[in-house]
């Protein structure tokens, strides 16, 4: 079970066209992805707010962790390495931060603007093991690159 990425991409592009404000873009993108991916139980952004530090941004779902250092967890690993983290079983990920005890799988994607600045990470959590795929990672990476290209 996966998202309809053609429709999701078109909807996000239409809603975000011409917008450059990071928070407005994050709020819109997270809402569409959360409602568009059938297995995402928590969807949110963590923003880079200082050296090696992420803070929660716009999200959908229950409460998330407020602060995550680059040195910890799946979100920290994505921010630290600049690489997508596709985790089919969070219990097998060393140093996983359990913001919710029901989370079983996670997909975290770094978010860059067109100038190559790391703005934050997009975190999708699922209560279903192995909920996310390489296709999810590739499609969402492409959407994020287009949407945040001109973000200031």
FENSULFEN-V546879 format. One record per pair of residues at least 12 apart in sequence whose C-alpha atoms are under 10 Angstrom apart, sorted by the first residue. I is the first residue (numbers start at 1). J is the second residue. Records with the same first field share a line. If there is no record, write none. Layout:
I=J  J
This chain:
1=37  38  39  131  132  133
2=36  37  38  39  40  131  132  133  135  136
3=33  34  35  36  37  38  39  40  135  136  139
4=36  37  38
5=33  36  37  135  136  139  140  143
6=139
7=36
8=29  32  33  35  36  37  139  140  143
9=29  32  33  139  140  142  143  144  146  147
10=143
11=29  32
12=25  28  29  30  31  32  33  143  144  146  147
13=29  143  146  147
15=28  29  32  147
16=28  29  146  147  148
17=147
18=147  150  151
19=147  148  150  151  152
20=147  148  149  150  151  152
21=148  150  151  152
22=47  113  119  147  148  150  151  152
23=45  47  57  58  151
24=58  151
25=58  144  147  148  151
26=44  45  46  47  57  58  59  120  122  144  147  148
27=44  45  57  58  59  60
28=58  59
29=43  44  45  58  59  122  143  144  147
30=42  43  44  45  57  58  59  60  122  123  124
31=43  44  58  59  60  61
32=60
33=60  124  140
34=59  60  61  124  125
35=60
37=124  132  136
38=126  131
39=105  124  125  126  127  128  129  130  131  132
40=60  61  103  105  106  107  123  124  125  126  127  128  131  132
41=60  61  62  102  103  124  125  126  127  128
42=59  60  61  62  63  64  100  103  106  123  124  125  126  127
43=58  59  60  61  62  64  106  107  108  122  123  124  125  126
44=56  57  58  59  60  61  64  108  121  122  123  124  125
45=57  58  59  60  64  75  108  109  110  111  119  120  121  122  123  124
46=58  59  64  65  66  67  68  75  76  79  108  110  111  119  120  121  122  123
47=67  68  79  111  118  119  120  121  122
48=68  69  70  79  111  117  118  119  120  121
49=67  119  120
50=69
51=69  70
52=68  69  70  71  76  79  80
53=67  68  69  70  71  72  76  79  80  120
54=66  67  68  69  70  75  76  79  119  120  121
55=67  68  69  120  121
56=68  120  121
57=120  121  122
58=122
59=122  123  124
60=124
61=125
62=99  100
63=99  100
64=98  99  100
65=97  98  99  100
66=99
68=97
71=95
72=94  95  96  97
73=90  93  94  95  96  97  98
74=86  87  90  93  94  95  96  97  98  106  107  108  109  123
75=96  97  106  107  108  109  110  120  121  122  123  124
76=95  96  97  108  110  120  121
77=95  96  108  109  110  121
78=107  108  109  110  111  120  121  122  123
79=108  109  110  111  118  119  120  121  122
80=110  118
81=110
82=109  110  111  112  118  120  121
83=108  109  110  111
84=107  108  109  110  111  121  122  134  137  138  141
85=106  107  108  109  110  123  137
86=105  106  107  108  109  124  130  131  132  133  134  136  137
87=104  105  106  107  108  125  129  130  131  132  133
88=104  105  106  107  126  128  129  130  131  132  133
89=103  104  105  106  128  129  130  131
90=103  104  105  106  107  125  126  129  130
91=103  104  105
92=104
93=105
99=125
100=125  126  127
101=127
102=125  126  127  128
103=124  125  126  127  128  129
104=125  126  127  128  129  130  131
105=124  125  126  127  128  129  130  131  132
106=123  124  125  126  127  128  129  130  131  132
107=122  123  124  125  126  130  131  132  133  134  136  137
108=121  122  123  124  125  137  140  141
109=121  122  123  124  137  138  140  141  144
110=122  123  141  144  145
111=141  144  145  147  148  149
112=141  144  145  146  147  148  149  150  151
113=144  145  146  147  148  149  150  151  152
114=145  146  147  148  149  150  151  152
115=148  149  150  151  152
116=149
117=151  152
119=148  151  152
122=140  141  144
